[in-house]
Each structure stands twice: as C-alpha cells, then as structure tokens.
Amino acid sequence: MALRNILKEDDPTLRKRSREVSEINERIIILLEDRTKTMTEGAGVGLAAPQVGVLRRVFIASLVNDQEENELKEFIDPEIIEAEGEQEGDEGCLSVPGYIGTVKRPKRIRIKYKDRHGNEKVEDFTDFHAVVVSHEFDHLEGILYTDKAKDIREAVSGAHDEEETDI
Ligand SMILES: [Zn+2]
C-alpha cells in the first residue's frame, strides 16, 4: 500500500465531477487500499477519490457500528436516493487543513452504492454518519464543505472532539 498525496482546496481537480466506476477492477481496489492508509495517516473520518487526484465516484468512511467499533465502509458509485430533516454542525476536511466551519446537512440520508465486490446496497445514515456520507458525496460532485459553510474559522489545535475531526 502506498500513501497518496491529499490535494488541497485550491487544486482544480477537487472542483470537477467524478466519473462513474462501472467496472470494479484491480486499479479501483488498489485505490481503496491506498486511501485507507492515507486517511488513517491523516486522522480523517472519510476520504473521497478526487482528494487523491482520482476523478472516480468512490469514497471511504470510518463509521462506528452497532458494536461501537469503527468500521471502514467503501462506497462505489453512490447515489443519494432520499434526504430528510436538517442538522447543523462543525466540519473540517483533509483538503482544507487547519479550518472548520458550520454546515447544514440532512438529518438522515438513504444511499444506494456498490461495495468492492459489486454488490448493490441501500443503507440509511443518520446524525454524524449522515454528515460524513454527504460531505464525502459532495467531493464527487466537486463541492467542498467551504461552499456551504458559514463561520469558517481556524481550528483550535489540540482540540480533538468528534466535531473537529476532518472528514
Ligand atoms: Zn472533505
């Protein structure tokens, strides 16, 4: 596995729409593996392919499951099929280091996606998980949280609660 460079907000690649994966080949699997390492190294909760310069509709997210363990989920060709409610919270992003901002997101989203084996899944995400998934989904559309945020400010270094984790 290789560490990949994370693109920063002024990089034009982050502003492009990513293309569908369609065929899950070896290159996509390598991308998933590399990204896991890159995300963990950068202490992020999620990472989308365009953040490492690959304009494909793929992202990963580390989410807490029912057993209270972190579970790494991989989303290929995701589609948001329902969004409901509203919540507001602070977000950061590995592509915008050192800052956080307050963003409005849906309270619950239903998303259809494929796993690395090509199995199609439909799943609901609520609360913080809905934030993470919709933040990562936005990356595939060329949208950064800073487009939607109000009150973007410098993150206080040393503070490491959930709200200030880079997604
Ligand atoms: Zn991000």
Backbone and ligand atoms as CSV (ligand in chain L), in Angstrom:
chain,resi,resn,atom,element,x,y,z
A,1,MET,N,N,0.840,-1.196,0.000
A,1,MET,CA,C,0.000,0.000,0.000
A,1,MET,C,C,0.877,1.249,0.000
A,2,ALA,N,N,0.405,2.239,-0.672
A,2,ALA,CA,C,1.171,3.483,-0.768
A,2,ALA,C,C,0.352,4.635,-0.194
A,3,LEU,N,N,1.072,5.548,0.413
A,3,LEU,CA,C,0.408,6.773,0.859
A,3,LEU,C,C,0.223,7.677,-0.340
A,4,ARG,N,N,-0.915,8.280,-0.438
A,4,ARG,CA,C,-1.135,9.211,-1.552
A,4,ARG,C,C,-1.225,10.629,-1.019
A,5,ASN,N,N,-0.820,11.551,-1.857
A,5,ASN,CA,C,-0.907,12.960,-1.500
A,5,ASN,C,C,-2.352,13.425,-1.488
A,6,ILE,N,N,-2.720,14.165,-0.469
A,6,ILE,CA,C,-4.073,14.711,-0.423
A,6,ILE,C,C,-4.070,16.109,-1.041
A,7,LEU,N,N,-4.891,16.298,-2.055
A,7,LEU,CA,C,-4.970,17.595,-2.724
A,7,LEU,C,C,-5.598,18.629,-1.793
A,8,LYS,N,N,-5.137,19.856,-1.932
A,8,LYS,CA,C,-5.657,20.938,-1.101
A,8,LYS,C,C,-6.657,21.789,-1.890
A,9,GLU,N,N,-7.421,22.598,-1.152
A,9,GLU,CA,C,-8.635,23.210,-1.687
A,9,GLU,C,C,-8.461,24.024,-2.971
A,10,ASP,N,N,-7.252,24.579,-3.203
A,10,ASP,CA,C,-7.084,25.383,-4.421
A,10,ASP,C,C,-6.793,24.527,-5.655
A,11,ASP,N,N,-6.730,23.213,-5.502
A,11,ASP,CA,C,-6.459,22.346,-6.644
A,11,ASP,C,C,-7.725,22.178,-7.501
A,12,PRO,N,N,-7.623,22.495,-8.811
A,12,PRO,CA,C,-8.826,22.443,-9.667
A,12,PRO,C,C,-9.461,21.053,-9.777
A,13,THR,N,N,-8.682,20.005,-9.541
A,13,THR,CA,C,-9.226,18.636,-9.603
A,13,THR,C,C,-10.379,18.467,-8.607
A,14,LEU,N,N,-10.277,19.123,-7.462
A,14,LEU,CA,C,-11.314,18.991,-6.425
A,14,LEU,C,C,-12.639,19.612,-6.852
A,15,ARG,N,N,-12.600,20.411,-7.929
A,15,ARG,CA,C,-13.792,21.120,-8.396
A,15,ARG,C,C,-14.486,20.402,-9.540
A,16,LYS,N,N,-13.961,19.241,-9.937
A,16,LYS,CA,C,-14.553,18.519,-11.069
A,16,LYS,C,C,-15.486,17.423,-10.585
A,17,ARG,N,N,-16.425,17.055,-11.471
A,17,ARG,CA,C,-17.325,15.955,-11.140
A,17,ARG,C,C,-16.621,14.636,-11.454
A,18,SER,N,N,-16.654,13.713,-10.514
A,18,SER,CA,C,-16.025,12.413,-10.725
A,18,SER,C,C,-16.902,11.525,-11.597
A,19,ARG,N,N,-16.240,10.628,-12.330
A,19,ARG,CA,C,-16.964,9.730,-13.234
A,19,ARG,C,C,-17.353,8.427,-12.536
A,20,GLU,N,N,-18.406,7.795,-13.059
A,20,GLU,CA,C,-18.848,6.507,-12.545
A,20,GLU,C,C,-17.714,5.476,-12.683
A,21,VAL,N,N,-17.706,4.535,-11.759
A,21,VAL,CA,C,-16.686,3.484,-11.797
A,21,VAL,C,C,-17.083,2.398,-12.798
A,22,SER,N,N,-18.350,2.005,-12.791
A,22,SER,CA,C,-18.879,0.921,-13.631
A,22,SER,C,C,-18.154,-0.402,-13.388
A,23,GLU,N,N,-16.905,-0.516,-13.844
A,23,GLU,CA,C,-16.202,-1.789,-13.657
A,23,GLU,C,C,-15.220,-1.689,-12.490
A,24,ILE,N,N,-15.410,-2.563,-11.491
A,24,ILE,CA,C,-14.518,-2.542,-10.328
A,24,ILE,C,C,-13.315,-3.434,-10.648
A,25,ASN,N,N,-12.239,-2.789,-11.075
A,25,ASN,CA,C,-11.055,-3.559,-11.458
A,25,ASN,C,C,-9.954,-3.418,-10.402
A,26,GLU,N,N,-8.831,-4.007,-10.699
A,26,GLU,CA,C,-7.675,-4.001,-9.794
A,26,GLU,C,C,-7.274,-2.588,-9.375
A,27,ARG,N,N,-7.356,-1.657,-10.327
A,27,ARG,CA,C,-6.939,-0.281,-10.021
A,27,ARG,C,C,-7.829,0.367,-8.968
A,28,ILE,N,N,-9.112,0.033,-9.023
A,28,ILE,CA,C,-10.040,0.572,-8.022
A,28,ILE,C,C,-9.738,-0.033,-6.645
A,29,ILE,N,N,-9.442,-1.327,-6.624
A,29,ILE,CA,C,-9.127,-1.988,-5.352
A,29,ILE,C,C,-7.858,-1.378,-4.750
A,30,ILE,N,N,-6.836,-1.173,-5.566
A,30,ILE,CA,C,-5.589,-0.554,-5.081
A,30,ILE,C,C,-5.878,0.844,-4.542
A,31,LEU,N,N,-6.714,1.559,-5.265
A,31,LEU,CA,C,-7.108,2.901,-4.827
A,31,LEU,C,C,-7.770,2.854,-3.449
A,32,LEU,N,N,-8.667,1.881,-3.248
A,32,LEU,CA,C,-9.345,1.738,-1.960
A,32,LEU,C,C,-8.337,1.449,-0.844
A,33,GLU,N,N,-7.411,0.551,-1.121
A,33,GLU,CA,C,-6.411,0.172,-0.120
A,33,GLU,C,C,-5.498,1.354,0.221
A,34,ASP,N,N,-5.021,2.048,-0.788
A,34,ASP,CA,C,-4.129,3.197,-0.572
A,34,ASP,C,C,-4.833,4.271,0.226
A,35,ARG,N,N,-6.104,4.452,-0.110
A,35,ARG,CA,C,-6.834,5.532,0.517
A,35,ARG,C,C,-7.066,5.264,1.994
A,36,THR,N,N,-7.268,3.993,2.324
A,36,THR,CA,C,-7.463,3.641,3.724
A,36,THR,C,C,-6.250,4.080,4.527
A,37,LYS,N,N,-5.063,3.793,3.998
A,37,LYS,CA,C,-3.834,4.144,4.690
A,37,LYS,C,C,-3.668,5.668,4.749
A,38,THR,N,N,-3.964,6.316,3.627
A,38,THR,CA,C,-3.819,7.776,3.565
A,38,THR,C,C,-4.759,8.455,4.558
A,39,MET,N,N,-5.990,7.939,4.636
A,39,MET,CA,C,-6.981,8.537,5.527
A,39,MET,C,C,-6.571,8.338,6.980
A,40,THR,N,N,-6.154,7.115,7.322
A,40,THR,CA,C,-5.781,6.806,8.700
A,40,THR,C,C,-4.585,7.663,9.122
A,41,GLU,N,N,-3.629,7.778,8.217
A,41,GLU,CA,C,-2.432,8.589,8.478
A,41,GLU,C,C,-2.805,10.055,8.716
A,42,GLY,N,N,-3.774,10.537,7.957
A,42,GLY,CA,C,-4.189,11.931,8.079
A,42,GLY,C,C,-5.216,12.144,9.181
A,43,ALA,N,N,-5.560,11.082,9.908
A,43,ALA,CA,C,-6.527,11.133,11.002
A,43,ALA,C,C,-7.896,11.640,10.555
A,44,GLY,N,N,-8.291,11.276,9.342
A,44,GLY,CA,C,-9.603,11.678,8.841
A,44,GLY,C,C,-10.637,10.604,9.089
A,45,VAL,N,N,-11.901,10.975,8.945
A,45,VAL,CA,C,-13.005,10.029,9.100
A,45,VAL,C,C,-13.448,9.508,7.734
A,46,GLY,N,N,-13.187,10.315,6.705
A,46,GLY,CA,C,-13.563,9.909,5.363
A,46,GLY,C,C,-12.612,10.487,4.344
A,47,LEU,N,N,-12.592,9.858,3.174
A,47,LEU,CA,C,-11.732,10.367,2.099
A,47,LEU,C,C,-12.348,9.959,0.765
A,48,ALA,N,N,-12.441,10.919,-0.131
A,48,ALA,CA,C,-13.021,10.649,-1.447
A,48,ALA,C,C,-11.907,10.598,-2.496
A,49,ALA,N,N,-12.132,9.795,-3.551
A,49,ALA,CA,C,-11.109,9.591,-4.579
A,49,ALA,C,C,-10.551,10.895,-5.158
A,50,PRO,N,N,-11.400,11.899,-5.460
A,50,PRO,CA,C,-10.822,13.133,-6.023
A,50,PRO,C,C,-9.827,13.810,-5.084
A,51,GLN,N,N,-9.926,13.556,-3.793
A,51,GLN,CA,C,-8.967,14.156,-2.852
A,51,GLN,C,C,-7.557,13.606,-3.039
A,52,VAL,N,N,-7.443,12.434,-3.675
A,52,VAL,CA,C,-6.113,11.928,-4.010
A,52,VAL,C,C,-5.896,11.982,-5.521
A,53,GLY,N,N,-6.669,12.827,-6.185
A,53,GLY,CA,C,-6.434,13.114,-7.597
A,53,GLY,C,C,-7.054,12.128,-8.577
A,54,VAL,N,N,-7.963,11.274,-8.090
A,54,VAL,CA,C,-8.598,10.290,-8.971
A,54,VAL,C,C,-10.074,10.653,-9.113
A,55,LEU,N,N,-10.482,11.038,-10.321
A,55,LEU,CA,C,-11.854,11.520,-10.507
A,55,LEU,C,C,-12.817,10.361,-10.776
A,56,ARG,N,N,-12.932,9.493,-9.789
A,56,ARG,CA,C,-13.869,8.374,-9.840
A,56,ARG,C,C,-14.799,8.442,-8.655
A,57,ARG,N,N,-16.038,7.906,-8.858
A,57,ARG,CA,C,-17.044,8.019,-7.803
A,57,ARG,C,C,-16.843,6.924,-6.746
A,58,VAL,N,N,-15.886,7.188,-5.873
A,58,VAL,CA,C,-15.528,6.267,-4.803
A,58,VAL,C,C,-15.182,7.079,-3.562
A,59,PHE,N,N,-15.712,6.671,-2.413
A,59,PHE,CA,C,-15.182,7.233,-1.178
A,59,PHE,C,C,-15.207,6.189,-0.078
A,60,ILE,N,N,-14.442,6.457,0.968
A,60,ILE,CA,C,-14.437,5.570,2.123
A,60,ILE,C,C,-14.771,6.394,3.367
A,61,ALA,N,N,-15.321,5.728,4.363
A,61,ALA,CA,C,-15.645,6.415,5.607
A,61,ALA,C,C,-15.491,5.431,6.756
A,62,SER,N,N,-14.939,5.910,7.835
A,62,SER,CA,C,-14.800,5.087,9.029
A,62,SER,C,C,-15.938,5.445,9.971
A,63,LEU,N,N,-16.891,4.536,10.125
A,63,LEU,CA,C,-18.094,4.829,10.899
A,63,LEU,C,C,-18.218,3.858,12.070
A,64,VAL,N,N,-18.794,4.346,13.162
A,64,VAL,CA,C,-18.967,3.498,14.341
A,64,VAL,C,C,-20.193,2.604,14.130
A,65,ASN,N,N,-20.014,1.294,14.251
A,65,ASN,CA,C,-21.147,0.378,14.021
A,65,ASN,C,C,-21.911,0.088,15.319
A,66,ASP,N,N,-22.890,-0.819,15.243
A,66,ASP,CA,C,-23.745,-1.121,16.399
A,66,ASP,C,C,-22.957,-1.687,17.585
A,67,GLN,N,N,-21.813,-2.296,17.275
A,67,GLN,CA,C,-20.969,-2.846,18.352
A,67,GLN,C,C,-19.979,-1.797,18.876
A,68,GLU,N,N,-20.221,-0.530,18.495
A,68,GLU,CA,C,-19.368,0.574,18.945
A,68,GLU,C,C,-17.935,0.468,18.438
A,69,GLU,N,N,-17.752,-0.261,17.344
A,69,GLU,CA,C,-16.416,-0.356,16.756
A,69,GLU,C,C,-16.381,0.487,15.489
A,70,ASN,N,N,-15.184,0.971,15.163
A,70,ASN,CA,C,-15.027,1.683,13.895
A,70,ASN,C,C,-15.034,0.688,12.756
A,71,GLU,N,N,-15.902,0.943,11.811
A,71,GLU,CA,C,-15.972,0.049,10.671
A,71,GLU,C,C,-15.695,0.864,9.421
A,72,LEU,N,N,-14.780,0.387,8.618
A,72,LEU,CA,C,-14.450,1.097,7.405
A,72,LEU,C,C,-15.412,0.688,6.297
A,73,LYS,N,N,-16.111,1.652,5.761
A,73,LYS,CA,C,-17.047,1.351,4.690
A,73,LYS,C,C,-16.567,1.943,3.383
A,74,GLU,N,N,-16.783,1.198,2.321
A,74,GLU,CA,C,-16.371,1.648,0.994
A,74,GLU,C,C,-17.611,1.864,0.136
A,75,PHE,N,N,-17.668,2.998,-0.513
A,75,PHE,CA,C,-18.828,3.355,-1.314
A,75,PHE,C,C,-18.394,3.553,-2.760
A,76,ILE,N,N,-18.963,2.767,-3.641
A,76,ILE,CA,C,-18.644,2.885,-5.061
A,76,ILE,C,C,-19.916,3.274,-5.808
A,77,ASP,N,N,-19.820,4.243,-6.693
A,77,ASP,CA,C,-20.964,4.773,-7.452
A,77,ASP,C,C,-22.179,5.066,-6.562
A,78,PRO,N,N,-21.966,5.815,-5.475
A,78,PRO,CA,C,-23.083,6.092,-4.571
A,78,PRO,C,C,-24.110,7.044,-5.172
A,79,GLU,N,N,-25.361,6.836,-4.784
A,79,GLU,CA,C,-26.438,7.754,-5.173
A,79,GLU,C,C,-27.256,8.042,-3.926
A,80,ILE,N,N,-27.511,9.312,-3.664
A,80,ILE,CA,C,-28.397,9.659,-2.551
A,80,ILE,C,C,-29.831,9.561,-3.060
A,81,ILE,N,N,-30.607,8.643,-2.509
A,81,ILE,CA,C,-31.962,8.456,-3.023
A,81,ILE,C,C,-33.019,9.092,-2.130
A,82,GLU,N,N,-32.638,9.442,-0.897
A,82,GLU,CA,C,-33.549,10.168,-0.012
A,82,GLU,C,C,-32.732,11.026,0.934
A,83,ALA,N,N,-33.263,12.180,1.261
A,83,ALA,CA,C,-32.629,13.024,2.280
A,83,ALA,C,C,-33.749,13.662,3.075
A,84,GLU,N,N,-33.590,13.683,4.389
A,84,GLU,CA,C,-34.687,14.113,5.248
A,84,GLU,C,C,-34.158,14.884,6.453
A,85,GLY,N,N,-34.880,15.890,6.870
A,85,GLY,CA,C,-34.542,16.630,8.082
A,85,GLY,C,C,-33.347,17.544,7.895
A,86,GLU,N,N,-32.906,18.086,9.006
A,86,GLU,CA,C,-31.822,19.047,8.953
A,86,GLU,C,C,-31.039,19.004,10.257
A,87,GLN,N,N,-29.743,19.174,10.143
A,87,GLN,CA,C,-28.894,19.301,11.319
A,87,GLN,C,C,-27.773,20.268,10.968
A,88,GLU,N,N,-27.166,20.825,11.994
A,88,GLU,CA,C,-26.099,21.785,11.765
A,88,GLU,C,C,-24.935,21.438,12.684
A,89,GLY,N,N,-23.740,21.381,12.118
A,89,GLY,CA,C,-22.589,21.060,12.966
A,89,GLY,C,C,-21.296,21.530,12.320
A,90,ASP,N,N,-20.207,21.416,13.071
A,90,ASP,CA,C,-18.900,21.831,12.565
A,90,ASP,C,C,-18.243,20.714,11.781
A,91,GLU,N,N,-17.610,21.089,10.679
A,91,GLU,CA,C,-16.908,20.123,9.846
A,91,GLU,C,C,-15.519,20.636,9.512
A,92,GLY,N,N,-14.644,19.688,9.301
A,92,GLY,CA,C,-13.337,20.004,8.752
A,92,GLY,C,C,-13.129,19.108,7.555
A,93,CYS,N,N,-11.996,19.242,6.886
A,93,CYS,CA,C,-11.748,18.430,5.697
A,93,CYS,C,C,-10.241,18.275,5.535
A,94,LEU,N,N,-9.812,17.077,5.175
A,94,LEU,CA,C,-8.372,16.849,4.978
A,94,LEU,C,C,-7.821,17.724,3.852
A,95,SER,N,N,-8.689,18.177,2.960
A,95,SER,CA,C,-8.253,19.054,1.862
A,95,SER,C,C,-8.228,20.528,2.257
A,96,VAL,N,N,-8.758,20.827,3.433
A,96,VAL,CA,C,-8.759,22.211,3.925
A,96,VAL,C,C,-8.185,22.190,5.354
A,97,PRO,N,N,-6.902,21.881,5.464
A,97,PRO,CA,C,-6.345,21.661,6.793
A,97,PRO,C,C,-6.348,22.926,7.653
A,98,GLY,N,N,-6.590,22.730,8.932
A,98,GLY,CA,C,-6.471,23.827,9.891
A,98,GLY,C,C,-7.720,24.673,10.064
A,99,TYR,N,N,-8.808,24.304,9.352
A,99,TYR,CA,C,-10.032,25.107,9.459
A,99,TYR,C,C,-11.244,24.232,9.771
A,100,ILE,N,N,-12.242,24.849,10.362
A,100,ILE,CA,C,-13.555,24.217,10.495
A,100,ILE,C,C,-14.623,25.247,10.131
A,101,GLY,N,N,-15.808,24.735,9.837
A,101,GLY,CA,C,-16.918,25.634,9.530
A,101,GLY,C,C,-18.217,24.943,9.865
A,102,THR,N,N,-19.258,25.733,10.033
A,102,THR,CA,C,-20.569,25.195,10.407
A,102,THR,C,C,-21.393,24.952,9.145
A,103,VAL,N,N,-21.887,23.729,8.996
A,103,VAL,CA,C,-22.589,23.334,7.774
A,103,VAL,C,C,-23.948,22.719,8.116
A,104,LYS,N,N,-24.950,23.052,7.293
A,104,LYS,CA,C,-26.274,22.429,7.398
A,104,LYS,C,C,-26.288,21.180,6.529
A,105,ARG,N,N,-26.738,20.079,7.092
A,105,ARG,CA,C,-26.818,18.806,6.360
A,105,ARG,C,C,-28.147,18.147,6.663
A,106,PRO,N,N,-28.552,17.179,5.819
A,106,PRO,CA,C,-29.755,16.412,6.184
A,106,PRO,C,C,-29.513,15.588,7.442
A,107,LYS,N,N,-30.580,15.328,8.171
A,107,LYS,CA,C,-30.512,14.536,9.404
A,107,LYS,C,C,-30.387,13.044,9.072
A,108,ARG,N,N,-30.989,12.679,7.967
A,108,ARG,CA,C,-30.932,11.275,7.543
A,108,ARG,C,C,-30.822,11.212,6.027
A,109,ILE,N,N,-29.972,10.336,5.548
A,109,ILE,CA,C,-29.950,10.116,4.099
A,109,ILE,C,C,-30.017,8.613,3.815
A,110,ARG,N,N,-30.611,8.310,2.684
A,110,ARG,CA,C,-30.626,6.925,2.214
A,110,ARG,C,C,-29.768,6.890,0.961
A,111,ILE,N,N,-28.833,5.978,0.960
A,111,ILE,CA,C,-27.870,5.959,-0.132
A,111,ILE,C,C,-27.789,4.562,-0.748
A,112,LYS,N,N,-27.688,4.561,-2.062
A,112,LYS,CA,C,-27.514,3.308,-2.799
A,112,LYS,C,C,-26.079,3.299,-3.289
A,113,TYR,N,N,-25.383,2.199,-3.115
A,113,TYR,CA,C,-23.977,2.140,-3.547
A,113,TYR,C,C,-23.566,0.702,-3.789
A,114,LYS,N,N,-22.370,0.529,-4.329
A,114,LYS,CA,C,-21.821,-0.810,-4.515
A,114,LYS,C,C,-20.611,-0.982,-3.608
A,115,ASP,N,N,-20.418,-2.210,-3.102
A,115,ASP,CA,C,-19.188,-2.491,-2.387
A,115,ASP,C,C,-18.143,-2.977,-3.394
A,116,ARG,N,N,-16.946,-3.308,-2.916
A,116,ARG,CA,C,-15.856,-3.668,-3.834
A,116,ARG,C,C,-16.115,-4.964,-4.607
A,117,HIS,N,N,-17.086,-5.761,-4.098
A,117,HIS,CA,C,-17.438,-6.986,-4.812
A,117,HIS,C,C,-18.551,-6.755,-5.827
A,118,GLY,N,N,-18.976,-5.502,-5.924
A,118,GLY,CA,C,-20.010,-5.172,-6.897
A,118,GLY,C,C,-21.419,-5.379,-6.375
A,119,ASN,N,N,-21.551,-5.760,-5.087
A,119,ASN,CA,C,-22.885,-5.938,-4.501
A,119,ASN,C,C,-23.548,-4.594,-4.291
A,120,GLU,N,N,-24.790,-4.487,-4.755
A,120,GLU,CA,C,-25.524,-3.237,-4.576
A,120,GLU,C,C,-26.179,-3.203,-3.199
A,121,LYS,N,N,-26.046,-2.054,-2.527
A,121,LYS,CA,C,-26.612,-1.934,-1.184
A,121,LYS,C,C,-27.413,-0.653,-1.068
A,122,VAL,N,N,-28.427,-0.701,-0.207
A,122,VAL,CA,C,-29.176,0.511,0.127
A,122,VAL,C,C,-29.116,0.627,1.640
A,123,GLU,N,N,-28.682,1.775,2.130
A,123,GLU,CA,C,-28.492,1.922,3.565
A,123,GLU,C,C,-28.873,3.330,4.022
A,124,ASP,N,N,-29.374,3.422,5.242
A,124,ASP,CA,C,-29.698,4.726,5.839
A,124,ASP,C,C,-28.577,5.169,6.766
A,125,PHE,N,N,-28.292,6.444,6.752
A,125,PHE,CA,C,-27.321,7.007,7.689
A,125,PHE,C,C,-27.950,8.204,8.373
A,126,THR,N,N,-27.738,8.300,9.682
A,126,THR,CA,C,-28.339,9.406,10.433
A,126,THR,C,C,-27.259,10.168,11.199
A,127,ASP,N,N,-27.644,11.342,11.677
A,127,ASP,CA,C,-26.792,12.156,12.550
A,127,ASP,C,C,-25.384,12.337,11.962
A,128,PHE,N,N,-24.344,12.068,12.778
A,128,PHE,CA,C,-22.980,12.329,12.315
A,128,PHE,C,C,-22.629,11.494,11.079
A,129,HIS,N,N,-23.160,10.277,11.022
A,129,HIS,CA,C,-22.889,9.435,9.850
A,129,HIS,C,C,-23.458,10.053,8.569
A,130,ALA,N,N,-24.621,10.679,8.698
A,130,ALA,CA,C,-25.225,11.359,7.542
A,130,ALA,C,C,-24.353,12.539,7.107
A,131,VAL,N,N,-23.747,13.202,8.091
A,131,VAL,CA,C,-22.844,14.323,7.797
A,131,VAL,C,C,-21.637,13.820,6.989
A,132,VAL,N,N,-21.030,12.753,7.500
A,132,VAL,CA,C,-19.821,12.222,6.854
A,132,VAL,C,C,-20.132,11.784,5.425
A,133,VAL,N,N,-21.212,11.014,5.282
A,133,VAL,CA,C,-21.533,10.474,3.962
A,133,VAL,C,C,-21.892,11.598,2.985
A,134,SER,N,N,-22.637,12.600,3.428
A,134,SER,CA,C,-22.996,13.655,2.466
A,134,SER,C,C,-21.807,14.579,2.173
A,135,HIS,N,N,-20.908,14.751,3.147
A,135,HIS,CA,C,-19.670,15.508,2.905
A,135,HIS,C,C,-18.820,14.804,1.828
A,136,GLU,N,N,-18.662,13.474,1.982
A,136,GLU,CA,C,-17.857,12.726,1.001
A,136,GLU,C,C,-18.533,12.704,-0.366
A,137,PHE,N,N,-19.853,12.546,-0.353
A,137,PHE,CA,C,-20.594,12.538,-1.618
A,137,PHE,C,C,-20.373,13.854,-2.369
A,138,ASP,N,N,-20.393,14.960,-1.626
A,138,ASP,CA,C,-20.174,16.277,-2.246
A,138,ASP,C,C,-18.835,16.341,-2.985
A,139,HIS,N,N,-17.806,15.688,-2.415
A,139,HIS,CA,C,-16.498,15.692,-3.096
A,139,HIS,C,C,-16.611,15.125,-4.516
A,140,LEU,N,N,-17.492,14.138,-4.698
A,140,LEU,CA,C,-17.645,13.516,-6.024
A,140,LEU,C,C,-18.306,14.461,-7.016
A,141,GLU,N,N,-18.986,15.477,-6.477
A,141,GLU,CA,C,-19.651,16.484,-7.315
A,141,GLU,C,C,-18.788,17.736,-7.476
A,142,GLY,N,N,-17.600,17.718,-6.892
A,142,GLY,CA,C,-16.731,18.893,-6.970
A,142,GLY,C,C,-17.086,19.984,-5.974
A,143,ILE,N,N,-17.818,19.585,-4.926
A,143,ILE,CA,C,-18.260,20.555,-3.910
A,143,ILE,C,C,-17.428,20.370,-2.637
A,144,LEU,N,N,-16.959,21.472,-2.078
A,144,LEU,CA,C,-16.259,21.416,-0.790
A,144,LEU,C,C,-17.170,21.982,0.298
A,145,TYR,N,N,-16.955,21.535,1.524
A,145,TYR,CA,C,-17.830,21.998,2.616
A,145,TYR,C,C,-17.771,23.518,2.767
A,146,THR,N,N,-16.620,24.084,2.362
A,146,THR,CA,C,-16.455,25.534,2.490
A,146,THR,C,C,-17.447,26.293,1.590
A,147,ASP,N,N,-17.995,25.620,0.560
A,147,ASP,CA,C,-19.017,26.238,-0.300
A,147,ASP,C,C,-20.327,26.438,0.469
A,148,LYS,N,N,-20.547,25.565,1.456
A,148,LYS,CA,C,-21.843,25.547,2.155
A,148,LYS,C,C,-21.749,26.100,3.561
A,149,ALA,N,N,-20.522,26.240,4.050
A,149,ALA,CA,C,-20.334,26.565,5.468
A,149,ALA,C,C,-20.511,28.040,5.752
A,150,LYS,N,N,-20.954,28.301,6.971
A,150,LYS,CA,C,-20.875,29.665,7.458
A,150,LYS,C,C,-19.868,29.652,8.609
A,151,ASP,N,N,-19.329,30.807,8.895
A,151,ASP,CA,C,-18.431,30.910,10.035
A,151,ASP,C,C,-17.226,29.969,9.917
A,152,ILE,N,N,-16.532,30.029,8.781
A,152,ILE,CA,C,-15.306,29.232,8.636
A,152,ILE,C,C,-14.218,29.887,9.483
A,153,ARG,N,N,-13.595,29.089,10.319
A,153,ARG,CA,C,-12.601,29.646,11.238
A,153,ARG,C,C,-11.453,28.680,11.462
A,154,GLU,N,N,-10.373,29.199,12.012
A,154,GLU,CA,C,-9.223,28.350,12.282
A,154,GLU,C,C,-9.573,27.338,13.362
A,155,ALA,N,N,-9.190,26.085,13.128
A,155,ALA,CA,C,-9.436,25.053,14.134
A,155,ALA,C,C,-8.450,25.273,15.275
A,156,VAL,N,N,-8.945,25.105,16.469
A,156,VAL,CA,C,-8.065,25.246,17.634
A,156,VAL,C,C,-7.193,24.002,17.694
A,157,SER,N,N,-5.894,24.178,17.611
A,157,SER,CA,C,-5.036,22.993,17.581
A,157,SER,C,C,-5.041,22.325,18.945
A,158,GLY,N,N,-5.010,21.008,18.903
A,158,GLY,CA,C,-5.028,20.258,20.164
A,158,GLY,C,C,-6.424,19.803,20.548
A,159,ALA,N,N,-7.436,20.466,20.022
A,159,ALA,CA,C,-8.807,20.043,20.322
A,159,ALA,C,C,-9.158,18.865,19.415
A,160,HIS,N,N,-9.619,17.786,20.002
A,160,HIS,CA,C,-9.886,16.613,19.178
A,160,HIS,C,C,-11.212,15.962,19.508
A,161,ASP,N,N,-12.252,16.753,19.597
A,161,ASP,CA,C,-13.548,16.109,19.762
A,161,ASP,C,C,-14.100,15.761,18.379
A,162,GLU,N,N,-15.195,15.041,18.380
A,162,GLU,CA,C,-15.724,14.499,17.127
A,162,GLU,C,C,-16.040,15.614,16.121
A,163,GLU,N,N,-16.544,16.728,16.629
A,163,GLU,CA,C,-16.952,17.824,15.734
A,163,GLU,C,C,-15.787,18.392,14.942
A,164,GLU,N,N,-14.577,18.220,15.480
A,164,GLU,CA,C,-13.447,18.842,14.798
A,164,GLU,C,C,-12.592,17.834,14.052
A,165,THR,N,N,-13.147,16.669,13.814
A,165,THR,CA,C,-12.418,15.689,13.048
A,165,THR,C,C,-12.577,15.983,11.567
A,166,ASP,N,N,-11.496,15.863,10.833
A,166,ASP,CA,C,-11.549,16.120,9.402
A,166,ASP,C,C,-12.298,15.020,8.678
A,167,ILE,N,N,-13.269,15.446,7.909
A,167,ILE,CA,C,-13.998,14.481,7.106
A,167,ILE,C,C,-13.831,14.897,5.663
L,1,ZN,ZN,ZN,-13.572,16.564,2.751
